[in-house]
Amino acid sequence: MKATAQDHASLTLDERGLCDLELLATGGFSPLTGFLGKADYDRVVAEQRLADGTLWPLPVTLPVTPGDGVAEGKTLALRDVYGNLLAFLHVEEIFAYDKAAEAKGSYGTNDAKHPAVAYLNKSPGHYAAGKLEVIRVPPHYDFTDIRRTPTELREYFQTLGWSKVVAFQTRNPLHRAHEELTKRAAEQIGGGLLIHPVVGVTKPGDVDHYTRVRCYRALVDNYYEQGAVVLSLLPLAMRMAGPREVLLHAIIRRNYGCTHFIVGRDHAGPGNDSTGKPFYAPYAAQEAMATHKDEIGMEMVDFKQMVYLPDDNRYAPVDEVPAGTKTADISGTQVRDNYLAKGLQLPEWFSRPAVAEILNETSPPKFRQGLTIWFTGLSGSGKSTVAHGLVERLAEYGRNVSQLDGDEIRTHLSKGLGFSKEDRDTNIHRVGYVAGLVAQHGGTTLCAVISPYRAPRDKARQLSKGNFVEVYCDTPLDVCEKRDVKGLYAKARTAVAEGKPMGFTGVDDPYEAPLSPEVTIDTSKQDVQECVDVIVDKLLALGYILPHGHIVE
């Protein structure tokens, strides 16, 4: 009898859980059909094998907090963040685990700079396992035509007549060097090529999968021989586990119908640890693959770094280049800092124009990114006056600004809110939310609000994803009171004298000055022009606007 959603505890899966569930449900994690129980888990961590001895390199587990219906013998409903029911786990066991032991055994380190260790440290202390009853595979609405399950992909290879298939694993955009090595790999095995990018959880800071898949499509459609390559997406949550992860990648590609797997230097490595040393040796993954390829049933295609030979206008493996030969390459850091950040097009020898155009479009330089400029200070400190001057000045530099002023916000966005601390926080959260949305989508918002408390201002900064400039109007209180045309300060002081405090900022309610604003101005000492000049100078220094006459090449 199948379970129903009623009367069962529910667990909302995070992105890793959703990816793991999908690969369990579709056979991508075969021979696994469910999350690991204790016997399998213990041996996987210690020996990278299941309890029956089958090679399996990394834990695939379901973190839970026991209680509130999460217990052995109970059924647990697994849902996505929207509440959609995806599966039932008929819980047979719940077991505690040693986070330090799992980190050291599975990832070779307890360093929290490792993404998988950081994830593990935040997880609850128990795992649940049991029979998994899948109701619905986690839904996707993007790139649906190239999201093939293992069965679908194996059948597709058969229709193409491919008996040999080499898979290429990637979590980054593909440039000319990758194009060359994948073509060489397919030629080397005499078979077809599967470009199989990860579109689940990758390394923090990676290019989003929407942008990457657009790049892959541009390459496959225009620069590979038709019928020689297949592009399909893999909903995997990477652990960045180097030599153990490469085995997982190979097993998955075997399940998808591949016979060969490309493995390069530092495959699935997370970079350097907190001491600056690499987490894994550069060829550790290749050594692990060479050791276990027969057991997995997957041949390895070992590739070396491809470098460009400008004198010959071609790419070659670095180990085939004679000493002293002129070579050229561009690192990932240089792509980001020397080209994309400056709005420059990547050279055609390095990246196909179609790919370069997509990256420039989706990774704009700072002067084309959204921005929140946040004025904070006491009532009468000059926030709105300077803000109005800045709006006109920024238009001169090509930045058109939407302004959110305190009084207008109270009339429209926050109508009905009072002046309690809770209502003030709510007001600032609303302003920060709107400004953050605008910034994330390329717009510029100028907010002129007292915003007396640090925590809501810090939250507003987070919502703008770092593109946030705080301008502190540090005008003395006595000056602000003298400018008070509405008589608010006088009214507040009278109320305090009568024993009926109003909670007015600067009189009977505190103002928490910013600790490290990008700009500090004092309108009692600087006129509007001088204040605007200071802010513009800072925006120029930060790269949010360009000097007059600057030409982007």
N, C-alpha and C positions, 0 to 999 in steps of 0.2 A: 504494500500500500504506500503510495507516494505521500510525502509530507505536504502540508499546506502552510501558508505564511502565518496563519492565526496562532496565537498563544506560543510563539517561539521567540526567544531572544534574537536580536538582530545585531550584526556586526557590519559597520561600513568599511569597505575595503579601501585602502589607500592605493596610489598608482602602482606600487609594486605588487600588491595583492591582486589587483585587477589583471596585470600582465601575467602573473603566475597562474591565476585561475584560467585565463584564456589558453595558455599553452598546455595546461593539464587537460582542459576540456577537448582540445583539438588534436591532441597527440604529439604536440611539439616537444613535450617533456617525456615522451615514452622512453623507458617502460613505466614511469610514474603515472599513476591515475589519481593521486590525491596527495595532500600535504604529508610530509614525513612524520611518522610516529617515532617514539623514543628510540627503539632499537635501530631503526634505519638512521635516524639523526645522529646518534652517538657514533656509529661507525663511519658515516659520511664525514663528520668533523675530524675524526681521528685518522681515517685511512682512505678517504674519498671513495668509499664503496658502500653499497647498501648492505643490509644484514645478511642477504643471501650471497654476497660476494660480487654482485654486479657493479661494474664501474659507474660511479656517480659522484661528481666532484664537489658539488656545493649544496648546502641545505636549501630546500624549498619548503618553507614552514609558514604556519599561520599564527601570528602573535595574538594572544588574547589576555584578558584580565578575568580570572575566575570570579563567579558570583553573578547575581542578577540574571539567573537563568542560564549562564554559561557554565555547564557542568557535564561531567561524564554521564552518559546515558540520556542526555538531552539533545535536541536538534537545534542547530544554530543557523539562522537565516543570514546569508551573505548578500549584501546589497552594495550598490554604488552610491556615490555622493548624492544622487538625485532620488534615492530611495527605491530604485528599481531592484526587484528581486532577481538575483542571478543564480543562486544555488543554495542548497541545504547541505550543511555538514552534520552528519549523524555522529556526534562526538563519542568516540570510544575511549579516548585517553586525553588527559591534560597533564602536561609535565613541565616542571621547572627546568631551567637550563642555566648554564654558567656563561655569561656574556663574554668574559675575558677568555675563557677556553675556546668558545666558538670563534672569536675574533682571531686568536692566535692560530688555531687549527685551520680555519677556512681561508683566512686572508694573510696569515703570516705576520700579523702585527696587531698591537693594541693601540696604535697611534690614531687618535680621533680625526686626523686629517684625511685618513682613508675614508672615502664616502660610505662604504659598507659598514665600517666600524662606527662611524658617526650615526648611521641609521640604527644600528644594533643598540647603541648606548641609549637611544631614546625609546626603545621598544619596551613593552611590559615584560615581566619575567617568566611568562609561561607560553607554551605552544599547545595548540589543539590539533588532534588528528582523528580520522575516522572515515567512514564511507562518504564520498562526495557525490551528491546528486545534482547535476548541472541542469538548471531550468532554462537558462539563456546565456549564451556567450556574451561577454561585455560588448555592447554595441559601439560601432564607429560610424561616423557620417562623413569622414574625409577620405579621399583616395580609395573609395570602396572597390574600384575595379582592379586594384593591384594589391588587395589584402587577401592573399590566397592561403588557405589552410594547408597543412602537410598533404592531405589526400588530394586536394585540388591541384597543388603544384606538381605532385608526382604524376598525376593524370595528364597534366599539361605537357610535361616533359615527354611523355609517351606519344602525344599527338605530334610533337616536333621531331620525333624519332631520335631523341637524345639518349644514348646509353651511358655517356660520360658527362658529368656536369661539375664544374668547379664553382664554388661559392665564394663570394667576396663579402666579408663582414665590414661594415662601416658605421660610424656615428658622426662623421664629419662630411662637409661638402667634398665632392670629388673634383680634383684639378687634373691638369694634363698628365702629371706623373702617375696618378692613380689610373687614369684612362689607359696609359701605355702598359702598365704592369698587368692590368686585368686582361687586356687583349693578348699580351704575351702568355699569360697563364692559360687561357683558353686554347691558344695555338699549341702550347706545350703538351697539353693532355689530349689534344685532338677531339675536343668536345665543345659543349655549350657553356655559356657563362651565366651565372645567377648573381645579380647585384642584389644583396639581401640586407638592406640597412635596418638598423634598430630604430624603432619609432616608439619605444616605451621609455623607461628610465635610463638615462645615460649619465655622463659625468656632469656635475653642476657647472654651469657656465657654457655648455655646448650650444651651438646654433640650434634653434628650435626645429622640430622635424618638418613642419610645414615648409619652411624655407629650403631645408635640405632636399626634401622630396621633389620640389619644383626644380632644383638644380639637377637631380638625378634624371628626371624626365627630360630636361633640356638636352642632357648629354646622350641618353639612350635614343631619343627620337632623331637626333641630328648628327651624331658623330660615331655611332657604332653601326656595323653592318646589320641590316634588318634580318631578323631570323637567327642571329648569332647570340643574342643576349635577351635575358628576361629580367625585368625589374619587379620585385615583390617585397612587401613590407613585413617586418618581424616585430611583433608586440612583446619584446623582451625587456625585463627590468635587469639591466646590467649591474653586476656587483663590483666591476672593475678589479677582478681578482687575478689578473695576469695568468700564471701557469695553470691554475685550476679553472679559470674561466674559459680558457681556450678549449679545454676538453668539453665543457658544457656547450660551447658554440659548435664544436664539431659534431657532437651527438645530435644537437638540434638540426643541423644541416643534413645529417644522415637521415633523420626522420622526414625531412622535406624532400628527399630523393636525390641528394647530391652524392657524388663519389669522391670528390676532391675538395680540399679546403685551403685557401690562401692564408698563410700565417707569416706575419712580418715581425719586425723588431718591436719589442715591448708591446705585444698584442694585449689589448684590454688592460693596459697599465694605467694607474691613476696619477702618474707623475712622481713628484718628490714628497718625502715625508716631512715631518716638522723640523728635522735637522738639515733638510736640503739634499738628502740622499734619495735615490730612486727606491721605490718600494720593492721593485723586482729587478733582477739582472736583465740586461737588454735581450738576451736570447733564451730566457727561462721558459717562455711559452713555447717556443719552437722545440726546445729539448723535451718538454712535457708531451707535446704532440707526437714527436718522434718515438717516444717511449710507448705510447698507448694507441697509436694509429691502427694497428692491426686488431686490437681488441675492440675498438670503436667501429672498425670497418670503413675507414675514411683515409684516403691518401693525403699527404700534406704537400702543398706547393710552397716551397720556401722561397720567398722573394727578398731581394736586397733593395735598399733605397734607390729610387730612380733619380738621376740628376740630368739637368739640361746641359747640352754641349752647344753653346751659342755659335761657335765657328762652323759646326756641322748642321745646326738647326734641327737637332734631334735629341731624344732622350735615350739614356743607357743606364744599365745597372751600375752602381758605384764601383763594384768589384771588377768591372770590365773596362774601366776608364784608366788609361795609362797615366802614370805619375807625371805631374806637371801640366796635364791637360786643363784648359780653362773650362770651368763649370759654373753654373748659376742655379740658385735655389732661393726660395722665399719661405721663411718659417711662418708658422701660424701666428706668432706674435707680430711679425712684420706685416702680415696680411691685415691684421686688426689695427695696428698702430700706425703703420706707414702708408697704408692705402685707404682702407675703409674709414678710419677715423678722420682722414683728411679729405674724404670725398673723391679720391683718385681712383681711376679704373685700373684693375689689375692687368699687367701686360699679357698679351695674347699668347706668348710662349708659355706662360705659367697657367693660365686659366682660359677656357673657351669664353668668347665674348658673351654668349647667352648666360653662362654661369656667373660671370663677373657682374653682369647687369642685375641679376637677381640679388646677389649679395650686396651690391651698392644700394639697391632699392630697399632691402629689408634691414640693412645695418648702416643707417645713415650716420654721417659725422655729427658731432655735437651741435653744429650750427643749423642742422636740419632736424634735430630731435625736439621732442616736446619739452616743456619746462614750466615749473611752478616757481614764481617769485613771491615770497611770503613776507609781507610787512607786518611787524609786530611792535607794539609799544603802547604806552598809556593813551587814554583819550586826550586829544589835543597835541599829540607829539609830532604831528605832521605826516602821518602815514598816507592819508588819502591825497593830500596836496602833492607830495613827492611822487606818489604813484601815478597821478594824472600826468605829471611832467614826463615820467618815464615811458608811459604809453606812447606819447608822441615821439620821443627820442628813439625808441625801439623800432617804430615804423620806418624811421630814417635808415635803419640797418636791415630792413626787410623782415622784421619780426612783427607780425600783427598780433595784437594781444586782446584777450577777453579779460575784463576786470570784474572781480567780485569784491564789492565794498561792504563794510559792516552794516550800514543802514539798509542798503538794498537787499542784503542777505536776510536780514530780519523781516523784511517786508514780503519776500518771495520764498526763499528756500527754507527758512526756519520760522515761518509765521506760527504763532501759538506758543513758542518756547519762552520761558521766563528767564530769570537771571540767577537762578540757583547754580551751584557748581555743576550739578549733574546736567542742567539744561545748557550751560555754557559749553561743557565738554561735548554734548550732543551737537550743538551748533558748529563747533570747530571740526568735529568728525565729518559732518555733512559737507562743509566747505572743502576739507581735505580730500574727501572721496571724489567730489566732482572735479576738483583740480587735478587729482591723480589720474582720473579717467581721461581727461583732456590731454594731459602730458603723455600718457602711454600711447595715445593715438596721434601724436605729433603736434598738438596744439600748445599754445602758451597762455597761461593764466596768471594774472596778477591779483593777489589776495591782500586786501588791506583790512585787517581785523585785529582787535586788541589781543586776542588769544593769550590770556594771562598765564596759562599753565603750560609747563614744558611737555608733559606727557602727550597731550593732544597734538602739539606742534610736531613732536617727534613722530607721531603716527602719520601725520600728513606728509612728512618727509618720506616715510616708508612707502606710502601709497603712490608717490611720484617716481618710485624705482631709482632713487638717487639723483634724478634731475630736478634738484630743489635748491634754491638760493634763498637763504633767510636774511632779511634786512631788518636789523634792530634799530628802531628809532629811539635812541637813548637820550631823549630830551628831558631835562629836569622837571620834577613834579611841579615846582612853583611856577615854571614857565607855562606848563600845560594848564594850570588853574587860571592863570591870567588870560589865556586865550579862550576860555570856556564861554562861548557865546550863548550856549543853551542853559548855562547856570547849573549844570549837573553836579560839579564839585561842591558848590555852595549848598545845594540841596542835600547832598550826601553828608556834609559836615553838620548841617543843622539837624538832620535825622539822628546822627550819632550823639549830638549834644542832648537830644530829647530822649535818648535811650531806645531809639528805634532804627538800628543800623540797616542800611539798604544793601550791603554787600557790594559796594561800589569799588572797583579796582583803583588802588592807590590811596584810598581813604580808609575803608574798613574791610578791605579784602586784598590779599597780596597779589603782587605782580612778580612772577618768576622769570627773571631776565634770562635770555639765552646764554648758554655756557660757551658756545663756539659758533656764533653766526658768521656767515660768509662776509657780511658787510655790516658795519656799525656807523650810524650817522647821528648828528645832533643838530636839529633844526634851529636851536637857539644860537648856534655858532656858524652854521652853514646855511646859505640861502638855497632855494630849490634847485637852481642851476648847478651849484656845487655838489649837492647831494646826488643829483642825477648823474653828474660826471663820475663820482666815486663808484656808483653802481655799474655804470657802463664800463668803466675800466676793469672792474672785477669780472663782468660778463665776457669781456674781450680776453682776459687772462685765462678764464676757464674754457674758452673756445665756444661759448654759446652764441656769439656773434663774431663776424669777421671784420677786420679793419676796412675802412673805406678804400676802394680801389683794388682790394684783393681779388684775384682771379683764380677760380678753381680749375685746375688743368684737367 
